[in-house]
Amino acid sequence: MKHASPAAAASDATDATDVLTTIAGIYRSESRRVLATLIRLLGNFDIAEEALHDAFKAAVEQWPRDGVPERPFAWLVSAGRFKAIDSIRRHARFDSWEDVAEIADAIPDQATAWDESDFAEDDRLRLIFTCCHPALAPDAQVALTLREVCGLATEEIAHAFLAPAPTLAQRIVRAKAKIRDARIPYRVPELQELPERLDSVLRVIYLVFNEGYCASSGTSLTRHDLSQEAIRLARLLLQLLPEPEVMGLLALMLLHESRRMARTSRCGELIALDEQDRSRWQPELIAEGSALVTQALSSGRFGRYSLQAAISAVHAQATHADATDWAQIVGLYDALLRLEPSPVVELNRAVAVAMCEGADAGLTLLDTLCAHGALEQYYLAHAARADLCRRLGRTAEARVAYERALALTRQEPERRFLARRLAELPH
């Protein structure tokens, strides 16, 4: 019996390690694409996830011996499909053998189902629209998108949204059951359905970004990983569906993200926009975001995300706070209000008017808006009123407004910021 030399054995071990490193890299870059195609082929999220893990397990066992296949994606889909059919037949999870055979036979043949690379891109787009289907509850859309499209673990999602992991797991389970029981189609919407359905997708991506850029509660102002996932999702969506509002949303997030490093001090304290060190803003993100804004607006088919991005671009292009073109920002808020009237947009416009025409003008608009009661529980409305009253020397009113804002704020850095402003008021 021949034995390999020590040198040959060491070489084989090195080769095997290199292959395992390659598999790990393919998992990071391709696993979500493989999963999306397996979900289409198998028609079931849970079976597809099990098939995905079985396919990579088979790769770990076979590729060090046989070599990395020429088309790893196709190999993994084929292996996952085969493992799933085998598992369905072995476990007989259905009422009868006929049921098992029917489910297995309904899985499309591999020769026609995924062989073209275009299928992979279409499948990722199908998966995004399925996870964001309007029949699902909004919180379930966010959780399912982060889990299935982004690949975040349930524990990571729970941590980001300050919810118990079992609660998040149940949301995901219920969402998958809803997709199965309601027979929600795994497809890209028809052209006439696209505006409504795309809006749902964009809303979910923006919710994910906002939770990362300005957490709704907790000890940290931001979650960089969540913001990055949202930007990655928007880039993918733009690649697959180059619509103006997708450009607008990506631009909005990039322009916000460009200011991240300047938003807090080294010890984590919040820094107001007009006090930020603009040399810490990221010019490459500003340039990319501004170009996308221009492209979206020039299409003539823009919406609220593009207009919000245009407002952010005006801020980003000012070399210092005093150089901000507030008149242009007021005009953009006017356009946004015509497109989508809302108390929050009116509040932001009132603040812009205060910067453009004076604190008195802004406060008059703000008080008229607050009289309707829609913003009573919105801490930023009270914080804005406090700031305008402070600037006008109406100290007692500013104090009451700061205290009300503090009572409504759950985000610790923002609470500290408001508390500092309150403490700085003259007695």
C-alpha positions in Angstrom: 0.0 0.0 0.0 1.4 3.4 -1.1 1.4 6.3 1.3 1.5 10.0 0.3 4.7 11.8 1.1 4.6 14.4 3.9 5.1 17.1 1.3 2.2 15.8 -0.8 0.0 15.5 2.3 0.8 19.1 3.3 0.0 20.3 -0.3 -3.3 18.4 -0.2 -4.2 20.0 3.1 -3.3 23.4 1.8 -5.4 22.8 -1.4 -8.3 21.7 0.8 -8.0 24.8 3.0 -8.0 27.0 -0.1 -11.1 25.3 -1.4 -12.9 25.8 2.0 -11.9 29.5 1.9 -13.4 29.7 -1.6 -16.6 28.1 -0.4 -16.8 30.5 2.5 -16.4 33.4 0.0 -19.1 32.0 -2.3 -21.4 31.6 0.6 -21.0 35.3 1.5 -21.5 36.5 -2.1 -23.9 34.0 -3.6 -26.0 32.3 -0.9 -28.8 34.9 -1.1 -28.9 34.4 -4.9 -29.0 30.6 -4.5 -31.7 30.9 -1.9 -33.9 33.1 -4.1 -33.7 30.6 -7.0 -34.4 27.6 -4.6 -37.4 29.4 -3.2 -38.8 29.8 -6.8 -38.0 26.1 -7.6 -39.3 24.6 -4.4 -42.1 27.0 -3.6 -41.4 27.0 0.1 -39.1 29.2 2.2 -38.3 26.6 4.9 -37.6 23.8 2.4 -35.4 26.2 0.3 -33.4 27.3 3.4 -32.8 23.6 4.4 -31.8 22.9 0.7 -29.4 25.8 0.7 -27.6 24.5 3.8 -27.6 21.0 2.4 -26.1 22.3 -0.9 -23.2 24.1 0.9 -22.7 21.1 3.2 -22.3 18.9 0.0 -19.9 21.5 -1.4 -17.7 21.3 1.7 -17.7 17.5 1.4 -17.1 17.2 -2.3 -15.2 20.2 -3.7 -12.0 19.6 -1.7 -11.9 16.2 -3.4 -13.4 16.9 -6.8 -12.4 20.6 -7.2 -14.5 23.7 -7.4 -17.0 23.4 -10.3 -16.8 25.8 -13.3 -20.2 27.2 -12.4 -20.6 27.1 -8.6 -24.0 28.8 -8.6 -25.5 26.2 -11.0 -23.9 23.4 -9.0 -25.3 24.7 -5.7 -28.8 25.2 -7.1 -28.8 21.7 -8.6 -27.5 20.1 -5.4 -30.0 22.0 -3.3 -32.9 21.0 -5.6 -31.8 17.3 -5.5 -31.4 17.3 -1.7 -34.8 18.9 -1.3 -36.6 16.4 -3.4 -34.8 13.5 -1.7 -35.7 15.0 1.7 -39.4 15.4 0.8 -39.6 11.8 -0.3 -37.7 10.4 2.6 -39.6 12.3 5.4 -43.0 11.8 3.8 -44.3 15.0 5.5 -47.6 14.9 3.6 -50.7 12.8 4.0 -49.9 10.2 1.4 -47.2 9.0 -1.0 -49.2 10.5 -3.8 -49.0 13.9 -2.1 -45.3 13.5 -1.7 -44.8 12.5 -5.3 -47.1 15.4 -6.5 -45.0 18.0 -4.6 -41.7 16.5 -5.7 -42.8 16.3 -9.4 -44.1 19.9 -9.3 -40.5 21.1 -8.7 -39.4 22.3 -12.1 -36.8 20.4 -14.0 -33.3 21.7 -13.6 -32.6 21.8 -17.3 -35.1 24.6 -17.9 -35.6 26.2 -14.5 -32.4 28.1 -13.8 -29.7 27.4 -16.4 -29.6 31.0 -17.6 -27.8 33.6 -15.4 -30.7 36.0 -15.9 -32.9 33.8 -13.7 -30.7 34.5 -10.7 -31.3 38.2 -11.0 -35.0 37.8 -11.6 -35.2 35.5 -8.6 -33.7 38.0 -6.3 -36.2 40.6 -7.5 -39.0 38.2 -7.0 -37.8 37.5 -3.5 -37.7 41.2 -2.6 -41.3 41.8 -3.8 -42.5 38.6 -2.1 -41.0 39.6 1.3 -42.6 43.1 0.9 -46.0 42.0 -0.3 -48.7 44.3 1.0 -50.7 41.3 2.4 -48.0 41.0 5.1 -47.9 43.2 8.2 -45.4 46.0 7.9 -43.2 44.7 10.8 -43.3 41.3 9.2 -42.2 42.7 5.8 -39.1 44.3 7.5 -38.2 41.2 9.4 -38.7 38.8 6.5 -36.7 41.1 4.1 -33.7 41.3 6.6 -33.8 37.5 7.1 -34.3 36.2 3.6 -32.9 38.9 1.3 -30.1 40.2 3.5 -29.3 37.0 5.3 -29.3 38.6 8.8 -29.8 36.1 11.7 -33.0 36.4 13.7 -30.9 37.4 16.8 -29.3 40.3 14.8 -32.7 41.6 13.6 -34.1 41.3 17.2 -31.1 43.3 18.5 -31.5 46.0 15.9 -35.2 46.5 16.7 -34.9 46.0 20.4 -37.4 43.1 20.3 -37.0 39.6 21.9 -35.6 37.1 19.4 -38.6 34.7 19.9 -41.0 37.6 18.9 -39.0 38.3 15.7 -38.9 34.6 15.0 -42.6 34.3 15.3 -43.1 37.3 12.9 -41.0 35.5 10.3 -42.8 32.2 10.8 -46.2 33.9 10.5 -45.1 35.8 7.4 -43.9 32.6 5.7 -47.2 30.9 6.6 -49.2 33.8 5.2 -47.2 33.6 1.9 -47.9 29.8 1.8 -51.6 29.8 2.9 -52.6 32.9 0.9 -50.7 31.5 -2.2 -48.9 34.9 -2.6 -47.3 34.6 -6.0 -43.5 34.5 -6.2 -43.1 37.0 -9.0 -42.3 40.5 -10.1 -45.6 42.5 -10.3 -47.1 43.3 -13.7 -46.5 46.8 -15.1 -49.8 48.1 -13.9 -49.2 46.8 -10.3 -45.7 48.1 -10.1 -46.2 51.6 -8.7 -48.1 50.4 -5.6 -45.9 47.3 -5.0 -42.6 49.2 -5.6 -43.7 51.7 -3.0 -44.0 48.9 -0.4 -40.5 47.7 -1.2 -39.0 51.2 -1.0 -40.8 51.9 2.3 -39.3 48.7 3.8 -35.8 49.5 2.6 -36.1 53.1 4.0 -37.4 51.8 7.4 -34.4 49.5 7.6 -32.1 52.4 6.8 -33.7 54.8 9.3 -33.5 52.3 12.1 -29.7 52.1 11.3 -29.2 55.8 10.8 -31.2 57.0 13.7 -32.4 54.2 16.0 -35.9 54.7 17.4 -34.7 53.9 20.9 -31.7 52.6 22.9 -28.3 53.7 23.9 -26.7 54.1 20.5 -27.7 56.7 17.9 -26.9 54.6 14.9 -26.5 51.0 13.6 -24.1 51.2 10.7 -24.7 47.6 9.7 -28.4 48.1 9.2 -27.9 51.3 7.1 -25.4 49.4 5.0 -27.8 46.6 4.4 -30.5 49.0 3.3 -28.0 50.7 0.9 -26.9 47.3 -0.5 -30.6 46.4 -1.0 -31.3 49.7 -2.8 -28.2 49.2 -5.0 -29.4 45.7 -5.9 -33.0 46.9 -6.6 -31.6 49.7 -8.8 -29.5 47.2 -10.7 -32.6 45.0 -11.3 -35.2 47.7 -11.7 -33.8 51.1 -12.7 -36.8 53.2 -11.8 -36.5 57.0 -10.9 -37.8 56.5 -7.3 -35.3 53.7 -6.7 -32.6 56.2 -7.8 -34.2 58.7 -5.5 -34.2 56.4 -2.4 -30.6 55.3 -3.0 -29.6 59.0 -3.4 -31.4 59.9 -0.2 -29.7 57.2 1.8 -26.2 57.9 0.4 -26.6 61.7 1.2 -27.7 60.9 4.7 -24.9 58.3 5.1 -22.3 60.9 3.9 -22.9 62.8 7.2 -22.7 59.8 9.6 -19.2 60.4 10.9 -20.0 64.0 11.7 -23.3 63.4 13.5 -21.7 62.4 16.8 -18.7 63.3 18.9 -16.0 60.8 19.8 -17.9 60.1 23.0 -21.2 59.5 21.2 -22.9 62.8 21.8 -25.3 64.1 19.1 -24.1 67.1 17.0 -26.7 69.3 15.3 -26.5 69.7 11.5 -25.5 73.3 11.7 -22.7 72.5 14.1 -21.2 69.6 12.3 -17.6 69.5 11.0 -18.3 69.3 7.3 -14.8 68.2 6.5 -15.8 64.9 8.0 -18.6 64.5 5.4 -17.8 61.9 2.7 -17.5 63.6 -0.7 -17.7 60.4 -2.7 -21.1 59.6 -1.3 -22.3 63.2 -1.8 -21.2 63.1 -5.4 -22.9 59.7 -6.1 -26.1 60.8 -4.3 -26.2 64.1 -6.1 -25.8 62.5 -9.5 -28.6 60.1 -8.8 -30.9 63.0 -7.7 -30.2 64.8 -11.0 -30.9 61.7 -12.9 -34.2 60.9 -11.0 -35.5 64.5 -11.3 -34.7 64.8 -15.0 -36.9 61.7 -15.7 -40.0 63.7 -14.8 -41.4 60.6 -13.0 -39.9 61.3 -9.6 -41.7 61.0 -6.2 -41.2 61.7 -2.5 -37.9 60.0 -2.2 -36.3 61.9 -5.0 -37.6 65.2 -3.6 -36.3 64.4 -0.1 -33.0 63.5 -1.7 -32.9 66.8 -3.5 -33.4 68.6 -0.1 -30.5 66.5 1.3 -28.4 67.4 -1.7 -28.9 71.1 -1.1 -27.6 70.6 2.5 -24.7 68.5 1.3 -23.6 71.1 -1.3 -23.3 73.9 1.2 -19.7 74.4 2.3 -20.9 75.7 5.7 -24.2 76.1 7.5 -24.7 79.8 6.6 -24.3 79.0 2.9 -27.3 76.7 2.9 -29.9 77.7 0.2 -32.9 77.7 2.5 -35.2 79.3 -0.1 -34.6 76.4 -2.4 -35.3 73.9 0.4 -38.6 75.7 1.1 -39.5 75.4 -2.6 -38.7 71.6 -2.5 -40.8 71.1 0.6 -43.6 72.9 -1.2 -43.3 70.4 -4.1 -43.2 67.5 -1.6 -46.4 68.8 0.1 -48.2 68.9 -3.2 -47.1 65.4 -3.9 -47.7 63.9 -0.4 -49.3 66.2 2.3 -48.3 65.2 5.8 -47.8 67.0 9.2 -44.2 65.9 9.3 -43.4 67.5 5.9 -45.2 70.6 7.1 -43.1 70.6 10.3 -39.9 70.4 8.2 -41.1 73.1 5.9 -41.8 75.4 8.9 -38.3 74.9 10.2 -36.9 75.7 6.7 -39.1 78.9 6.6 -37.6 79.8 10.0 -34.1 79.6 8.6 -35.1 81.5 5.5 -37.5 84.2 6.8 -36.8 84.3 10.5 -37.8 82.4 13.7 -41.0 84.3 14.0 -42.3 83.2 10.6 -41.4 79.6 11.3 -43.0 79.6 14.8 -46.3 81.0 13.4 -46.5 78.1 10.9 -45.5 75.6 13.6 -48.0 76.8 16.1 -50.8 76.6 13.5 -49.7 73.1 12.6 -49.5 71.9 16.3 -52.9 73.4 17.0 -54.4 70.5 15.0 -53.0 68.0 17.4 -51.5 65.6 14.8 -47.9 66.1 16.2 -48.7 66.1 19.9 -46.8 62.9 20.5 -44.0 63.6 18.0 -41.0 64.7 20.0 -39.3 66.5 17.1 -42.2 68.9 16.8 -41.7 70.0 20.5 -37.9 70.1 20.0 -38.4 72.4 17.0 -40.7 74.7 18.9 -38.3 74.7 21.8 -35.4 75.8 19.5 -37.5 78.5 17.8 -38.6 79.9 21.2 -35.0 79.8 22.5 -33.9 81.8 19.5 -36.6 84.4 20.1 -35.8 84.7 23.8 -39.1 83.1 24.9 -37.3 81.1 27.6 -40.3 79.9 29.6 -42.0 78.5 26.5 -38.7 76.9 25.3 -38.3 75.2 28.7 -41.8 73.7 28.5 -41.3 72.5 25.0 -37.9 70.9 25.8 -39.3 69.1 28.7 -42.2 67.8 26.6 -39.7 66.6 23.9 -37.6 64.9 26.6 -40.6 63.1 27.9 -41.4 61.7 24.5 -37.8 60.7 23.4 -36.6 57.2 23.9 -33.2 57.6 22.1 -30.5 58.2 24.7 -28.1 60.4 22.7 -31.1 62.6 21.7 -32.2 62.8 25.3 -28.8 64.0 26.3 -28.8 66.5 23.5 -32.1 67.9 24.5 -31.2 67.9 28.2 -28.0 70.0 27.4 -30.1 72.5 25.5 -32.6 72.7 28.3 -29.8 73.2 30.9 -28.3 76.0 28.7 -31.4 78.1 28.9 -31.0 81.2 31.1 -32.8 81.1 34.4 
